[in-house]
């Protein structure tokens, strides 16, 4: 399965059957009584210089997927192949410490919380310059020059480099985080809900900045979000997650106009309409997101799906190609007429 947004470029990242399980234990002997399947068999591809939006409700496994890709977490199973510009296609899972250090130069992360992701005891010069110093790329005055240029590039004044994070607003702090991620000129950036903590006006500025930087530095993004109105403006392709599994992937325009999974339809119905005279037809989902430790039988979504049939509770649907480049995991795909966003 490939979510490649129609681009013919070489894949910068391939994730194959990725799984991240956590044991549930009880008692002093830590007897295993269950398993939390946070990520369960996720597969996708990110072509070079494109953006894949990974969307879904809180707790569906989006952030865990991103952290596994960067090996902040060691996956239970699966393959992650990163096409490093120096090392070539390299297996991230199982990579030794030295290989991982070299890979992480070209794989960086922008965190969700612009307040807790910056060390309050470090100046901007120390925060943005630390990756350059640790990796032996620059020293002394050269670090100051490069930090000054990075701050200019993200819309901050170089003279701010002697200040501490508390002196900046949330939007400015996120720009500092972006500058830090750019310091090593990476190929891939995992952006974990980078605008969800920001005001709407600041969100637009940050998204525009990310798009400008992508064009300038030929960056690839894995853009993790729960807001489809944000993803629409930055992603070339979208992958929808539900309880640890991918339920639909397609190019952005195709997915928004022609969703093929009822969960995607429900998410799209919540996207705000710019015209206040247009009445929205919300798809309200019953119940709550099931626990990844106690997932329903068959299709995980069937207890909340208004189209569910008896066999939906019996067999788990496979993610299959329902049209060129469009994949969905639903027993009723082809029988339903789902509403998209015009």
C-alpha positions as CSV (number, residue, x, y, z in Angstrom):
1,X,0.0,0.0,0.0
2,X,1.3,3.4,-1.0
3,X,0.1,6.9,-0.1
4,X,2.2,8.8,-2.5
5,X,0.1,11.8,-3.4
6,X,0.7,11.2,-7.1
7,X,4.3,12.2,-7.0
8,X,6.8,10.1,-8.9
9,X,9.8,11.0,-6.7
10,X,11.8,8.5,-4.8
11,X,10.4,7.5,-1.4
12,X,12.2,9.2,1.5
13,X,10.4,7.0,4.1
14,X,8.8,3.5,3.9
15,X,6.9,2.2,6.9
16,X,5.8,-1.5,6.6
17,X,3.5,-3.3,9.0
18,X,4.6,-1.2,12.0
19,X,3.4,-2.4,15.4
20,X,3.8,-0.9,18.8
21,X,2.4,-3.0,21.6
22,X,2.5,-2.3,25.4
23,X,2.0,-5.2,27.9
24,X,-0.6,-4.8,30.6
25,X,0.7,-6.4,33.8
26,X,-0.7,-7.1,37.3
27,X,0.7,-7.9,40.7
28,X,4.2,-8.0,42.1
29,X,5.3,-10.6,39.6
30,X,4.1,-8.4,36.7
31,X,2.0,-11.1,35.2
32,X,0.9,-10.2,31.7
33,X,-2.9,-10.0,31.5
34,X,-3.3,-8.1,28.2
35,X,-1.9,-6.0,25.5
36,X,-2.4,-2.4,24.4
37,X,-2.1,-2.3,20.6
38,X,-1.2,1.4,20.2
39,X,-0.1,0.9,16.6
40,X,-1.1,-2.3,14.7
41,X,0.1,-3.0,11.2
42,X,0.5,0.5,9.8
43,X,2.0,0.8,6.3
44,X,2.6,3.9,4.2
45,X,5.2,5.6,2.1
46,X,6.3,9.3,2.0
47,X,7.8,10.4,-1.3
48,X,10.6,12.9,-1.3
49,X,9.7,16.6,-0.9
50,X,6.0,15.8,-0.1
51,X,3.8,16.0,2.9
52,X,1.8,13.1,4.3
53,X,-0.9,14.1,6.8
54,X,-1.6,11.5,9.5
55,X,-5.0,12.2,11.0
56,X,-7.4,10.8,13.6
57,X,-8.9,11.3,17.0
58,X,-6.7,11.6,20.1
59,X,-5.4,8.2,21.2
60,X,-5.5,6.6,17.8
61,X,-1.7,6.1,17.7
62,X,-0.5,9.0,15.5
63,X,2.1,10.3,17.9
64,X,3.3,6.8,18.7
65,X,3.8,6.2,15.0
66,X,5.9,9.3,14.7
67,X,8.0,8.5,17.7
68,X,8.6,5.0,16.4
69,X,9.9,6.4,13.1
70,X,12.5,8.5,14.9
71,X,13.2,5.5,17.2
72,X,12.3,7.5,20.3
73,X,10.3,4.3,20.9
74,X,11.5,0.8,19.8
75,X,8.7,-0.8,17.7
76,X,7.4,-4.2,18.6
77,X,7.5,-5.3,14.9
78,X,7.6,-3.9,11.4
79,X,10.1,-2.2,9.1
80,X,11.0,1.5,8.8
81,X,13.3,2.3,5.9
82,X,14.7,5.8,5.6
83,X,16.5,6.9,2.5
84,X,19.3,8.9,4.1
85,X,21.3,11.1,1.7
86,X,24.6,9.9,3.2
87,X,23.8,6.2,4.1
88,X,21.2,5.4,1.4
89,X,18.1,3.3,2.2
90,X,18.7,2.3,5.8
91,X,16.6,0.1,8.2
92,X,15.8,2.3,11.3
93,X,14.4,-0.6,13.4
94,X,17.4,-2.4,14.8
95,X,19.9,0.2,13.8
96,X,22.9,0.4,16.1
97,X,23.7,3.6,18.2
98,X,26.1,5.1,15.7
99,X,23.9,4.5,12.7
100,X,21.0,5.9,14.6
101,X,23.0,9.0,15.5
102,X,23.8,9.6,11.8
103,X,20.2,9.0,10.7
104,X,18.8,11.4,13.2
105,X,20.8,14.2,11.6
106,X,18.4,13.9,8.7
107,X,15.3,13.1,10.7
108,X,14.0,15.8,13.0
109,X,10.8,16.5,15.0
110,X,8.7,19.5,15.7
111,X,6.8,19.0,19.0
112,X,3.2,19.8,19.8
113,X,3.7,21.9,22.9
114,X,5.8,25.0,22.2
115,X,6.1,25.7,25.9
116,X,7.4,22.4,27.3
117,X,9.6,21.5,24.3
118,X,12.1,24.3,24.9
119,X,14.5,24.2,27.9
120,X,13.6,27.4,30.0
121,X,17.3,27.6,31.2
122,X,18.8,27.8,27.7
123,X,18.9,30.9,25.4
124,X,17.8,30.7,21.8
125,X,21.5,30.5,20.8
126,X,21.9,27.4,23.0
127,X,18.6,25.8,21.9
128,X,19.0,26.2,18.2
129,X,22.8,25.8,18.2
130,X,22.9,22.7,20.3
131,X,22.4,20.2,17.4
132,X,25.3,21.9,15.5
133,X,27.6,21.7,18.5
134,X,26.7,18.1,19.5
135,X,27.2,16.8,15.9
136,X,30.4,18.7,15.4
137,X,29.1,20.7,12.5
138,X,30.0,24.2,13.8
139,X,31.8,25.9,16.6
140,X,32.1,29.3,18.2
141,X,31.3,32.2,15.9
142,X,30.1,29.9,13.1
143,X,27.3,28.7,15.4
144,X,26.2,32.2,16.1
145,X,26.2,33.0,12.4
146,X,24.1,29.9,11.6
147,X,21.7,30.5,14.4
148,X,21.2,34.1,13.3
149,X,20.4,32.9,9.8
150,X,18.0,30.3,11.0
151,X,16.2,32.8,13.2
152,X,15.8,35.2,10.3
153,X,14.5,32.4,8.1
154,X,11.7,31.5,10.6
155,X,10.8,35.2,11.0
156,X,12.6,36.1,14.3
157,X,15.2,38.8,14.8
158,X,18.8,37.5,15.3
159,X,19.3,39.8,18.3
160,X,16.7,37.6,20.1
161,X,19.3,34.8,20.4
162,X,20.4,35.9,23.8
163,X,16.9,35.7,25.2
164,X,15.2,32.9,27.0
165,X,12.0,31.1,25.9
166,X,9.8,32.8,28.5
167,X,10.2,36.1,26.6
168,X,8.3,34.8,23.6
169,X,4.7,34.1,22.7
170,X,3.4,30.6,21.8
171,X,3.7,31.3,18.0
172,X,7.2,32.6,18.4
173,X,8.2,29.6,20.5
174,X,7.0,27.3,17.8
175,X,9.1,29.2,15.3
176,X,12.1,28.5,17.6
177,X,11.2,24.8,17.6
178,X,11.1,24.9,13.8
179,X,14.5,26.7,13.6
180,X,16.0,24.0,15.9
181,X,14.6,21.2,13.6
182,X,16.1,22.9,10.6
183,X,19.5,23.4,12.1
184,X,21.0,20.2,10.7
185,X,19.3,20.7,7.3
186,X,17.3,17.4,7.6
187,X,15.5,15.6,4.8
188,X,12.5,14.5,6.9
189,X,10.6,16.4,9.6
190,X,8.0,14.7,11.8
191,X,5.6,17.5,12.8
192,X,3.5,16.3,15.8
193,X,0.5,18.6,15.8
194,X,2.7,21.7,15.4
195,X,-0.2,24.2,15.3
196,X,-2.8,22.7,17.6
197,X,-1.7,24.8,20.6
198,X,-1.7,28.1,18.6
199,X,-4.4,30.6,17.8
200,X,-6.0,30.3,14.4
201,X,-4.3,33.4,13.0
202,X,-0.9,32.1,14.2
203,X,-1.7,28.7,12.8
204,X,-2.0,30.1,9.3
205,X,1.3,31.9,9.6
206,X,3.0,28.7,10.8
207,X,1.6,26.6,8.0
208,X,2.7,29.1,5.4
209,X,6.2,29.1,7.0
210,X,6.4,25.3,6.8
211,X,5.3,25.3,3.2
212,X,7.9,28.0,2.3
213,X,10.6,26.0,4.1
214,X,9.6,22.8,2.3
215,X,10.1,24.5,-1.1
216,X,13.4,26.1,-0.1
217,X,15.0,23.1,1.6
218,X,13.3,20.2,-0.3
219,X,11.9,18.9,2.9
220,X,9.5,15.9,3.4
221,X,6.9,16.1,6.2
222,X,5.0,13.6,8.2
223,X,2.3,16.0,9.5
224,X,0.4,14.6,12.4
225,X,-2.9,16.3,13.2
226,X,-6.5,15.8,14.3
227,X,-7.8,18.9,12.5
228,X,-8.6,18.0,8.8
229,X,-9.1,21.7,8.0
230,X,-5.4,22.2,8.8
231,X,-4.2,19.1,6.9
232,X,-6.1,20.1,3.8
233,X,-3.8,23.1,3.3
234,X,-0.5,21.4,3.7
235,X,-0.7,17.7,2.9
236,X,-0.3,16.1,-0.6
237,X,-1.8,12.9,0.7
238,X,-3.7,11.9,3.9
239,X,-3.7,8.7,5.9
240,X,-6.6,8.3,8.4
241,X,-6.0,6.3,11.6
242,X,-8.5,4.7,14.0
243,X,-7.5,2.7,17.1
244,X,-4.0,2.0,15.9
245,X,-4.9,1.1,12.3
246,X,-5.0,2.9,9.0
247,X,-8.6,2.9,7.7
248,X,-8.1,5.1,4.6
249,X,-5.4,6.7,2.5
250,X,-5.5,8.8,-0.6
251,X,-4.3,12.0,-2.2
252,X,-5.7,15.0,-0.3
253,X,-8.2,16.2,-3.0
254,X,-9.5,12.8,-3.7
255,X,-10.0,12.0,0.0
256,X,-11.8,15.2,0.8
257,X,-14.1,15.0,-2.3
258,X,-14.7,11.2,-2.3
259,X,-14.2,9.6,1.1
260,X,-14.6,5.8,1.1
261,X,-14.7,5.0,4.8
262,X,-17.5,6.1,7.2
263,X,-15.0,7.3,9.8
264,X,-13.4,9.6,7.2
265,X,-16.9,11.0,6.3
266,X,-17.5,11.8,10.0
267,X,-14.2,13.6,10.4
268,X,-14.8,15.6,7.2
269,X,-18.3,16.6,8.4
270,X,-16.6,18.5,11.2
271,X,-14.5,20.7,8.9
272,X,-15.7,24.3,9.3
273,X,-17.3,25.8,6.2
274,X,-16.1,29.3,5.2
275,X,-19.6,30.4,4.2
276,X,-21.8,31.0,7.2
277,X,-24.9,30.7,5.1
278,X,-24.1,27.1,4.3
279,X,-25.7,24.7,6.8
280,X,-23.4,21.9,7.9
281,X,-24.6,18.3,7.9
282,X,-22.6,16.8,10.8
283,X,-22.2,13.1,11.2
284,X,-22.4,12.6,14.9
285,X,-20.6,9.4,16.1
286,X,-22.2,7.4,18.9
287,X,-20.1,6.3,21.9
288,X,-16.4,6.8,22.5
289,X,-13.2,5.6,20.8
290,X,-12.7,2.1,22.0
291,X,-9.6,1.2,24.0
292,X,-6.7,-0.2,22.1
293,X,-6.4,-2.8,24.9
294,X,-10.0,-4.0,24.3
295,X,-10.8,-3.5,20.7
296,X,-14.1,-4.6,19.3
297,X,-14.3,-7.7,17.1
298,X,-14.3,-7.4,13.4
299,X,-14.1,-3.8,12.2
300,X,-13.0,-1.6,15.1
301,X,-15.3,1.1,13.9
302,X,-18.6,-0.9,13.7
303,X,-19.9,0.0,17.2
304,X,-20.0,3.7,16.1
305,X,-20.8,3.3,12.4
306,X,-24.3,4.1,11.3
307,X,-23.9,1.9,8.2
308,X,-22.7,-1.2,10.1
309,X,-24.1,-4.6,9.1
310,X,-23.9,-7.9,11.1
311,X,-20.9,-9.2,9.3
312,X,-18.9,-6.0,10.2
313,X,-18.7,-7.3,13.7
314,X,-17.4,-10.7,12.6
315,X,-14.5,-10.1,10.2
316,X,-11.8,-7.4,10.2
317,X,-11.6,-5.6,6.8
318,X,-8.3,-5.3,5.0
319,X,-6.9,-2.1,3.7
320,X,-7.4,-2.5,-0.1
321,X,-7.2,-0.3,-3.2
322,X,-10.7,0.8,-4.1
323,X,-9.6,3.1,-6.9
324,X,-6.1,4.1,-8.2
325,X,-4.1,5.4,-5.3
326,X,-7.1,5.3,-2.9
327,X,-7.1,2.6,-0.2
328,X,-9.9,1.9,2.4
329,X,-10.6,-0.7,5.0
330,X,-14.4,-1.1,4.9
331,X,-16.6,-4.1,4.1
332,X,-19.1,-1.8,2.5
333,X,-16.8,0.2,0.3
334,X,-18.5,0.5,-3.1
335,X,-22.0,0.2,-1.6
336,X,-22.0,3.5,0.3
337,X,-22.4,7.0,-1.1
338,X,-20.4,9.1,1.5
339,X,-20.4,12.9,1.7
340,X,-17.1,14.7,1.2
341,X,-16.1,18.4,1.4
342,X,-16.6,20.6,-1.6
